[in-house]
Amino acid sequence: MKRQPWRVAVVGGGIAGLAAAVRLRDSAPAGTEITVYEQSGALGGKLRTGELAGHPVEFGAESFLMRDPTGAESAAVALARRLGLAEKIVHPTVGQAALVIDGGLRPIPGGTLVGVPGDLDRVAAVARPAADSDTDGGRPLVGPDADVSVGALVRSRFGDEVVERLVDPMLGGVYAGRADDLSLVTTMPALARTARVEHTLVGAVRAAQAAAPRAPGAPVFGTLAGGLSTLVEAAVTASGATVRRDAAVRELTPTGTGWRLTVGPTRDPELVDVDAVVLAVPARPAARLLAGPAPAVAAGVGALDYASVALVTMALPQPRLPELSGFLVPSTEGLLIKAATFFTTKWGHLRRPDGLALVRASVGRYGEEAHLQRPDADLAATVHRELSAVLGTPLPAPVDGHVQRWGGALPQYAPGHADRLAAARTALRAAHPTLVLAGAGYDGVGIPVCVRSGETAAEEIITALGGSAR
Ligand SMILES: Cc1cc2nc3c(=O)[nH]c(=O)nc-3n(C[C@H](O)[C@H](O)[C@H](O)COP(=O)(O)OP(=O)(O)OC[C@H]3O[C@@H](n4cnc5c(N)ncnc54)[C@H](O)[C@@H]3O)c2cc1C
């Protein structure tokens, strides 16, 4: 066992790093010194609650899944509970969202798994599945160790329209990417598992749904009434970590007994020695930090590409909005908007007595970054015009607005990602067991996945330093 007190650095103050810090506090020996290094001036990473027209509003992630793919409570809910915030979890009041089809709104059909239907009749109003392609070929859809793109699998079974009108917009809403590029194993793990057993895609979707049954009426999503930044603040407090903002870690050097961090500006660097490091930054900065101590791992990790998005939020005085949580836009519709959320319709706790509506549109698909070069005012005007066109009514001029750009924010997991990651992690563990990766670059996007990833990294560090989780 490493001499105590242990000194552990968490590099990256997003939710993965903070979840790691909380788990270290809960499970590492008492007195462990935990320091979180965050390169920006604020903690939370993609979780950022801002303000518009005097009202709190999310400028980044908006909500979290209540359950994990097995049907158990998600890691985000468990963390909120651990932090005393369970009472603050609220659910959408209006859950129904729409798709833009031929310029108009149609309700998103139920019974799909991220847009992949388990009942073809239920999606017929939106997309016509190819007839008779999903036949039993006498073997599982996907080989035991294989990965494919979601698009390739669904196109081969249900045809192009189901991909373009249902799966692409749903995956685009999460990854800003395209079904044809994204790994089945990483982006739809539950379906990947059943596709290795079932002979038809309808069968695989139904089996995945049956494996995680949902109690009727049980909410799928939750958020925190005070905003997701309250999760960030509560995690910092509970972790008892020393927090260093505006402190970019620029180099990691093995010392033989641990790690030396080079922190801060090149001209005036600070050198810090620690026993172990949780590296909870996106894959690109992680690859730069790994290039010295683990070049092969850096190459594997750095191969991951990212999409950029911009979120345009507007406060609109008494607009006429449909009773929908928002809508998704297939790329074939030719609009800049990829998705829109009617915050004050979707979330009862955000409704305003004065009828002010908070509406957010997300812009930017993988490979279309040029659109994001446009100035804020141009993006906002285009979003306002497109929203009016889709809703079929001219929207009032906004009384307040905000454009939040998230550059290189959403990982594009290509088929084979999970295997490449497993190989990189195995190599890193063998060479440097006290340096562990966590966060969205690796195990998937989403608050629950990143919380779990941070917690797992913390437990690996505890094991590597010779302790056992308390
Ligand atoms: C626009 C958008 C909307 C989203 N909406 C949702 C949603 O509604 N629900 C959901 O579940 N998920 C959502 N997600 C995904 C989710 O927010 C992310 O998967 C998750 O927050 C990532 O957490 P993380 O800690 O892994 O990374 P990050 O949040 O990226 O945090 C990493 C941190 O590391 C810091 N950092 C980087 N390099 C260094 C360095 N060298 N030294 C020190 N610090 C460094 C960064 O500044 C950053 O703060 C959304 C993502 C985006 C971009």
The ligand as a Tripos MOL2 file, in Angstrom:
@<TRIPOS>MOLECULE
LIG
   53    58     1     0     0
SMALL
NO_CHARGES

@<TRIPOS>ATOM
      1 C1        -24.4210   20.8300  -26.0760 C.3       1 LIG1
      2 C2        -24.4430   19.5580  -25.2880 C.ar      1 LIG1
      3 C3        -25.6430   19.1320  -24.7190 C.ar      1 LIG1
      4 C4        -25.6630   17.9540  -23.9870 C.ar      1 LIG1
      5 N1        -26.8370   17.5580  -23.4100 N.ar      1 LIG1
      6 C5        -26.8550   16.4730  -22.6080 C.ar      1 LIG1
      7 C6        -28.0300   16.1370  -21.8900 C.ar      1 LIG1
      8 O1        -29.0510   16.8220  -21.9480 O.2       1 LIG1
      9 N2        -27.9860   15.0170  -21.1040 N.ar      1 LIG1
     10 C7        -26.8540   14.2560  -20.9700 C.ar      1 LIG1
     11 O2        -26.8600   13.2600  -20.2350 O.2       1 LIG1
     12 N3        -25.7090   14.5790  -21.6200 N.ar      1 LIG1
     13 C8        -25.6990   15.6700  -22.4310 C.ar      1 LIG1
     14 N4        -24.5490   16.0110  -23.0790 N.ar      1 LIG1
     15 C9        -23.3570   15.1810  -22.8850 C.3       1 LIG1
     16 C10       -22.7390   15.4260  -21.5200 C.3       1 LIG1
     17 O3        -22.8970   16.7650  -21.1640 O.3       1 LIG1
     18 C11       -21.2610   15.0780  -21.5750 C.3       1 LIG1
     19 O4        -21.1250   13.7530  -22.0620 O.3       1 LIG1
     20 C12       -20.6040   15.1630  -20.1900 C.3       1 LIG1
     21 O5        -20.9970   16.3230  -19.4990 O.3       1 LIG1
     22 C13       -19.1030   15.1180  -20.3790 C.3       1 LIG1
     23 O6        -18.4950   15.1940  -19.1160 O.3       1 LIG1
     24 P1        -16.9040   15.0320  -18.9670 P.3       1 LIG1
     25 O7        -16.5970   15.3420  -17.5650 O.co2     1 LIG1
     26 O8        -16.4960   13.7370  -19.5260 O.co2     1 LIG1
     27 O9        -16.2810   16.1100  -19.9620 O.3       1 LIG1
     28 P2        -16.3480   17.6980  -19.9960 P.3       1 LIG1
     29 O10       -17.6710   18.1850  -19.5450 O.co2     1 LIG1
     30 O11       -15.8820   18.0510  -21.3560 O.co2     1 LIG1
     31 O12       -15.2730   18.1570  -18.9140 O.3       1 LIG1
     32 C14       -13.9050   18.0890  -19.1630 C.3       1 LIG1
     33 C15       -13.2470   19.2630  -18.4740 C.3       1 LIG1
     34 O13       -11.8380   19.1300  -18.6380 O.3       1 LIG1
     35 C16       -11.3010   20.4280  -18.7930 C.3       1 LIG1
     36 N5         -9.9750   20.2870  -19.3960 N.ar      1 LIG1
     37 C17        -9.6630   19.9400  -20.6710 C.ar      1 LIG1
     38 N6         -8.3180   19.8810  -20.8240 N.ar      1 LIG1
     39 C18        -7.7760   20.1940  -19.6210 C.ar      1 LIG1
     40 C19        -6.4270   20.2860  -19.1280 C.ar      1 LIG1
     41 N7         -5.3820   20.0520  -19.9210 N.pl3     1 LIG1
     42 N8         -6.2290   20.6220  -17.8220 N.ar      1 LIG1
     43 C20        -7.2820   20.8560  -16.9920 C.ar      1 LIG1
     44 N9         -8.5790   20.7880  -17.4200 N.ar      1 LIG1
     45 C21        -8.8160   20.4490  -18.7010 C.ar      1 LIG1
     46 C22       -12.3220   21.1390  -19.6500 C.3       1 LIG1
     47 O14       -12.1910   22.5480  -19.5660 O.3       1 LIG1
     48 C23       -13.6280   20.6160  -19.0710 C.3       1 LIG1
     49 O15       -14.1310   21.4480  -18.0480 O.3       1 LIG1
     50 C24       -24.4900   17.1860  -23.8210 C.ar      1 LIG1
     51 C25       -23.2890   17.6250  -24.3900 C.ar      1 LIG1
     52 C26       -23.2680   18.7890  -25.1130 C.ar      1 LIG1
     53 C27       -21.9830   19.2640  -25.7160 C.3       1 LIG1
@<TRIPOS>BOND
     1     1     2 1
     2     2     3 ar
     3     2    52 ar
     4     3     4 ar
     5     4     5 ar
     6     4    50 ar
     7     5     6 ar
     8     6     7 ar
     9     6    13 1
    10     7     8 2
    11     7     9 ar
    12     9    10 ar
    13    10    11 2
    14    10    12 ar
    15    12    13 ar
    16    13    14 ar
    17    14    15 1
    18    14    50 ar
    19    15    16 1
    20    16    17 1
    21    16    18 1
    22    18    19 1
    23    18    20 1
    24    20    21 1
    25    20    22 1
    26    22    23 1
    27    23    24 1
    28    24    25 2
    29    24    26 1
    30    24    27 1
    31    27    28 1
    32    28    29 2
    33    28    30 1
    34    28    31 1
    35    31    32 1
    36    32    33 1
    37    33    34 1
    38    33    48 1
    39    34    35 1
    40    35    36 1
    41    35    46 1
    42    36    37 ar
    43    36    45 ar
    44    37    38 ar
    45    38    39 ar
    46    39    40 ar
    47    39    45 ar
    48    40    41 1
    49    40    42 ar
    50    42    43 ar
    51    43    44 ar
    52    44    45 ar
    53    46    47 1
    54    46    48 1
    55    48    49 1
    56    50    51 ar
    57    51    52 ar
    58    52    53 1
@<TRIPOS>SUBSTRUCTURE
     1 LIG1         1 GROUP 0 **** ****
